[in-house]
C-alpha cells in the first residue's frame, strides 16, 4: 500500500530519492507515466503498470488507439539505484513544469506514486480545499 506525502529536492543529475516505504512496494525497476488528467508523473511498479495497461489493451483498438499512443509515448522505464534514487526522464520532467523548480512532492496514491512539481501540488491542494464541500457531498453519496 502506497500512502503519504514527502517533499524532496531534485539533484543536479535529475535524481530524487524515493522514500524507503515506497521502494519496498515499487521494487528496483519502475515505470514513469505522465498522468492524463493531472499535472504530475505517475510512478508504477512494473506489475502495476502492466495491470494499468491491460485495461487499455482489453478495449477495442479503434476506441483506444489514440489513448495507447498518448500513454505509451509518455512513459519510460527506470531503475531505483542502491541509494534509493531514481533518475527522472528529462522530457517527462519538463512536461510537468520542472525546468527551474528543484523540489517535488512525492505522493502515495495506494497503487502507485505521483511525483508533483511543488507549485502544481500546492495549486492542486488549494483547489481541492476550496471545493471541499463538493468532495464531501460526493463521498457521502458513495457511502463514506
N, C-alpha and C positions, 0 to 999 in steps of 0.2 A: 504494500500500500504506500503510495507516494503522496504525502501531505506536508503542509508547512510552507514557509517562505523564507528566503535567505538573500541578503544583499551581498554581492561580491564585486570586486574590481576585475577588469579585463587587463591582462598584462600586455606588454609591447608586442608579443607574438600572437595576439588574439586568442589567448588561452584563459579559461576560467576553471576554477576548482569546483568540482561537483561535490555537494555535501555528502559525507560518508553514508548517511542514512539513505540517500538516493542511489548511490553507487551500488549498494547491495542489490537493489531491485533492477537496476539498469544493466548490470553486467559490464564487461570490459569493451564490448563493441556495441555502438548505438547508431541510431538514425535521426538526423535532424530533418524537420519538415516545416516549411513556412505555414503558419496557421492560415486557413482560408477566410476566416472572418475577423480575427483579432490581429493586432499588430505585434506579434510575438513569434518565436520559434517553438515548435514542439520537439521534445527530445524523447524518443521511444527506445525501449529495449528492442532488439531485433524481433523477438517474439511478438511484442505488442504492435510493432509496425506491420508485421505480416498479418495479424488479425485485422487491423485497420484496413489494410489493402485488400484483404479477402472480401470484405463487404463491397468494395468498389468493383472488384473483379467478378463478383457474382451477378452484377447488374448487366442488362443488355448493353453491348458495346455502343450501339447507336445512341443510347441515352447518356452514356458516361465517357465518351471519347475525349471531350474537352476537359472534363474533370481529371481523367487519368493523366493527360498531358500536364496540366497545372500541378497536380500533386507530385508526380514523379520528377518533373523537371525542377521543382523547388524543394528537392530532398537531397540529402548527402549522408554518406556513412562516415563514422569517425570512431576512433578508439579512445578510451579513457586510459591515460598512462598510469604508471605505478605510483605517481604522486596524486592521483585523483583529478588530474586536469584533462580538459578536452579542448581541442582546437576548434574554434568556431569557423565555419565556412565563410570566407570573406564576402561572397556575393549575398548569401542569405543574411549575414550580419548587417550588411549595408541596407538590405531590403527592409529591415525593421528600424531603420533610422540610426544605426550605430556607426556614425562616422567619427564624430568628436567625443561623444559620450563614452566614458570608460567604466560606467557602473551598470550592472544588470541586477534584476531581481529574478531569482530562481524560485519557481513556484511549483509545488507538487499538486497535481490535479487528479489524484487517485491512480489512473492507469499510465500516466506519462508526466513529464516535467515540461513546464513552459519557461522560456527564457525571454524576459522582457527588458527593453530599454527602460531605465528607471523613470524617465519622464513620461513615457507611454503608460507605465504601470500606475503612476500617480494620477494621470488623467483618467484611466480606466476606473480606478478606485473612487475617484471623486464623482464620476458619472454614476457609478454603481450606488454610492451612498446617497446621491441626490434622487435616485429613483427607488429608494429603499421601500417605499410603500407599495410600489408595483411588484417588486420581488416578493415582498411579504404576502401580498394577496395571491400571487401565483403559487407560492409554496403552500398556502392554506388550501387552495383549490385541489392540490395534489395530495393533501392529507398530512402535511408536515406540521 
